[in-house]
Amino acid sequence: MVNKNPKEYKKMLENNHTLPYKVRIDNQRYDVIVYSMLGKITGIIVANENGLTVNRAIAQEVIEQVQKYSFYFDYLKKRTQLVKERDSITAERIEGVQRILNEKGLFGEKMQLEIDQLNLALEVYKQQQRKLDIYQEDIALLNEKIESQHEIYVEDWHHAEDLSLAYAIAAYGQSLYLEKTRDIRRKMLKWTQLHGKMLQPEPRKALTKLTFVLSEAQAGHIFEQIISLIPMLEIGLTLHKEQEIPARVKEFGKAYELHLRNYEPPMEQITPLIRNKQR
């Protein structure tokens, strides 16, 4: 039976909240009510603007739209859970100590090429992090706009897609450079530990500051968390990983955009939670 009050679907001890925006399907707007217990989602109900439940087919269509919007920013949410704001803080700290890597010959001729690669990777990290911070702020503003108007408008969908794409491309490039220079960073840290005391006081002090910032307990930990999310960005994409990083990022951007525009959310885990009934 449909057209029941959603409260009739609430079970004992469950909490419920209504999403802060309505979803429009065929010029009709719908509310999505989420039931939970102990922090876990236990059920979902879709109701019309009169506050009555709708049939299951409409409910599934509405929830698919909610899932699609959520997918746009899944990577951002996962990254935020892992690193919080420490990726931005790390970029600022690197900015203050990176200059010592510009001194040619400090690490010897054999290591110079690797040090240059590490220096480039750190520069890319900072540049991309600045982009990511801007995109994240834009995403927050978009979500605030949607909440204030209580609906996702057509232009909001387009904006969300564009922001999701821009964020993913910036994060992917940043991640690949960190992954490529992971061993170089560790080699530089080990070299400093073994040979740093032989340097003149000024470069030794500067290098000590850099190695602290890039240590496994500091930036190294953040870098590893970012690198660990590369597979999440690559899910469902066919990529040629033997290419140089600029070509890989370009290919990723095209593949991710196509994936984004044609995304159909998997409903296997969500469908059993829908409590709307068939007609």
Helices and strands as residue ranges (DSSP letters): G 6-9, E 15-18, E 23-25, E 28-37, E 40-48, H 56-72, H 74-83, H 86-97, G 98-102, H 109-149, H 154-180, H 182-195, G 196-198, H 201-213, H 219-227, H 230-234, H 245-261, G 271-273
